[in-house]
Amino acid sequence: MRLARNVLEGVVGLEIFPIIGFIIFFAFFIGLIIWVVRMNSKDADDYSHMPLDMDNEESLSHNGNKS
């Protein structure tokens, strides 16, 4: 670990990468929150039932009963 630290100390401008990573991480989740808040209720209801619908379709296809 000491060798890696000595090598990285010589790299100029390396301290900006954690800041850039945090900004990208923060912007993604702020964008996700804005998207969820602006979503209409019909889409939210459809998304909330998707896992249940997928389980139902898989069980029907395993039994050979497709609708």
C-alpha positions as CSV (number, residue, x, y, z in Angstrom):
1,M,0.0,0.0,0.0
2,R,2.9,2.3,0.7
3,L,4.2,1.9,-2.8
4,A,0.9,2.8,-4.4
5,R,0.6,5.9,-2.1
6,N,4.1,7.0,-3.2
7,V,3.3,6.6,-6.8
8,L,0.0,8.4,-6.6
9,E,1.5,11.3,-4.7
10,G,3.5,12.2,-7.8
11,V,0.4,12.5,-10.0
12,V,-0.6,16.1,-10.5
13,G,-4.4,16.9,-10.4
14,L,-5.4,13.6,-8.9
15,E,-7.4,15.3,-6.0
16,I,-10.1,16.4,-8.4
17,F,-11.4,12.9,-9.2
18,P,-13.1,12.2,-5.9
19,I,-14.9,15.6,-6.2
20,I,-16.0,14.8,-9.8
21,G,-17.2,11.4,-8.7
22,F,-19.3,12.9,-5.9
23,I,-20.8,15.4,-8.2
24,I,-21.8,12.8,-10.7
25,F,-23.2,10.6,-7.9
26,F,-25.2,13.5,-6.4
27,A,-26.5,14.7,-9.7
28,F,-27.7,11.2,-10.6
29,F,-29.8,10.9,-7.4
30,I,-31.1,14.4,-7.6
31,G,-32.2,13.7,-11.2
32,L,-33.8,10.4,-10.1
33,I,-35.7,12.1,-7.3
34,I,-37.0,14.8,-9.7
35,W,-38.1,12.1,-12.2
36,V,-40.0,10.2,-9.5
37,V,-41.7,13.3,-8.1
38,R,-42.8,14.4,-11.6
39,M,-44.0,10.9,-12.6
40,N,-47.8,10.7,-13.1
41,S,-49.8,8.3,-10.9
42,K,-50.7,5.9,-13.7
43,D,-47.1,5.2,-14.6
44,A,-46.2,4.8,-10.9
45,D,-49.1,2.3,-10.5
46,D,-48.0,0.4,-13.6
47,Y,-44.4,0.2,-12.4
48,S,-45.5,-1.0,-8.9
49,H,-47.4,-3.9,-10.5
50,M,-44.6,-5.0,-12.9
51,P,-43.0,-7.6,-10.6
52,L,-46.3,-9.2,-9.9
53,D,-47.3,-9.2,-13.6
54,M,-43.9,-10.8,-14.5
55,D,-44.4,-13.6,-11.9
56,N,-47.9,-14.3,-13.3
57,E,-46.6,-14.4,-16.9
58,E,-43.8,-16.8,-15.9
59,S,-46.1,-19.1,-14.1
60,L,-48.5,-19.2,-17.0
61,S,-45.7,-20.0,-19.5
62,H,-44.4,-22.8,-17.3
63,N,-47.8,-24.4,-17.2
64,G,-48.3,-24.1,-20.9
65,N,-51.3,-21.7,-20.5
66,K,-50.5,-18.6,-22.4
67,S,-53.1,-15.9,-22.6
